[in-house]
Amino acid sequence: MFRDRLLVSIVLTPVAFWLIFLGGIPYLFAISMLLGIAGWELSNLFQAGGFRPAGFLVVSGIIAILIGRYAGALAGHAFTNDSLVLVLMIFVTTGYFVVAYERGNTRAGTDMALTLGGTLYIGFLGGYVYLLRTLPDGAWWTLITLPAIWLVDSGAYLIGRQFGRHTFSPRISPKKTWEGYFGGKCVALSGAASHCRRADRAFSLASCAYWINAGDIDPAWGFGQKYIQKAGGT
């Protein structure tokens, strides 16, 4: 697994750095594609558990949030379109699942909640990856923050694999250990802080490194993975 991660990193890292440097529409397109794939994957995880969220609405909502923030950032108010996008998402999603209920989906309300929740979880929060690039010195912040994410993931994997003994969330992610969890944070902190000369930036990156792998223990992912494992998937 580590070899596969390493090969992917070698291939994709130069492309990622190039897109971050470019910014603008190419960067927006790349982020939209990645978050759209994540939304589709999250929908599939819940479908493996017997639910039926509308994956195409999740992906569409994520892209709509990002386009709205792009337009807002150009106008000087990044969040100005969030309310409009949210209202449209609720309207369209409600209509879709009203029809689904009439056609026999007795859990349409739950599926609607999962659809909206997945859209906001990935689109609203993930949209900050784009907004980070629009800040003053945005390329610098992005080129520090995203590698910190990669470092915390790789560090947690390597340290947890070698020294992990104490699991901390066996039901959600049975292979996660305390040693890997804090080891990954230390690796990310060391790598990111080594590029900081200002105390405020170092503090911001320290906060980022602390929270950066919290998503690894999110119940939504663990829930879906549990059903995929029961079904014999990977």
Rosetta blueprint (number, residue, H / E / L):
1 M L
2 F H
3 R H
4 D H
5 R H
6 L H
7 L H
8 V H
9 S H
10 I H
11 V H
12 L H
13 T H
14 P H
15 V H
16 A H
17 F H
18 W H
19 L H
20 I H
21 F H
22 L H
23 G L
24 G H
25 I H
26 P H
27 Y H
28 L H
29 F H
30 A H
31 I H
32 S H
33 M H
34 L H
35 L H
36 G H
37 I H
38 A H
39 G H
40 W H
41 E H
42 L H
43 S H
44 N H
45 L H
46 F H
47 Q H
48 A H
49 G L
50 G L
51 F L
52 R L
53 P L
54 A L
55 G H
56 F H
57 L H
58 V H
59 V H
60 S H
61 G H
62 I H
63 I H
64 A H
65 I H
66 L H
67 I H
68 G H
69 R H
70 Y H
71 A H
72 G H
73 A H
74 L H
75 A H
76 G L
77 H L
78 A L
79 F L
80 T L
81 N L
82 D H
83 S H
84 L H
85 V H
86 L H
87 V H
88 L H
89 M H
90 I H
91 F H
92 V H
93 T H
94 T H
95 G H
96 Y H
97 F H
98 V H
99 V H
100 A H
101 Y H
102 E H
103 R L
104 G L
105 N L
106 T L
107 R L
108 A H
109 G H
110 T H
111 D H
112 M H
113 A H
114 L H
115 T H
116 L H
117 G H
118 G H
119 T H
120 L H
121 Y H
122 I H
123 G H
124 F H
125 L H
126 G H
127 G H
128 Y H
129 V H
130 Y H
131 L H
132 L H
133 R H
134 T H
135 L L
136 P L
137 D L
138 G H
139 A H
140 W H
141 W H
142 T H
143 L H
144 I H
145 T H
146 L H
147 P H
148 A H
149 I H
150 W H
151 L H
152 V H
153 D H
154 S H
155 G H
156 A H
157 Y H
158 L H
159 I H
160 G H
161 R H
162 Q H
163 F H
164 G L
165 R L
166 H L
167 T E
168 F L
169 S L
170 P L
171 R L
172 I L
173 S L
174 P L
175 K L
176 K L
177 T E
178 W H
179 E H
180 G H
181 Y H
182 F H
183 G H
184 G H
185 K H
186 C H
187 V H
188 A H
189 L H
190 S H
191 G H
192 A H
193 A H
194 S L
195 H L
196 C L
197 R L
198 R L
199 A H
200 D H
201 R H
202 A H
203 F H
204 S H
205 L H
206 A H
207 S H
208 C H
209 A H
210 Y H
211 W H
212 I L
213 N L
214 A H
215 G H
216 D H
217 I H
218 D L
219 P H
220 A H
221 W H
222 G H
223 F H
224 G H
225 Q H
226 K H
227 Y H
228 I H
229 Q H
230 K H
231 A H
232 G L
233 G L
234 T L
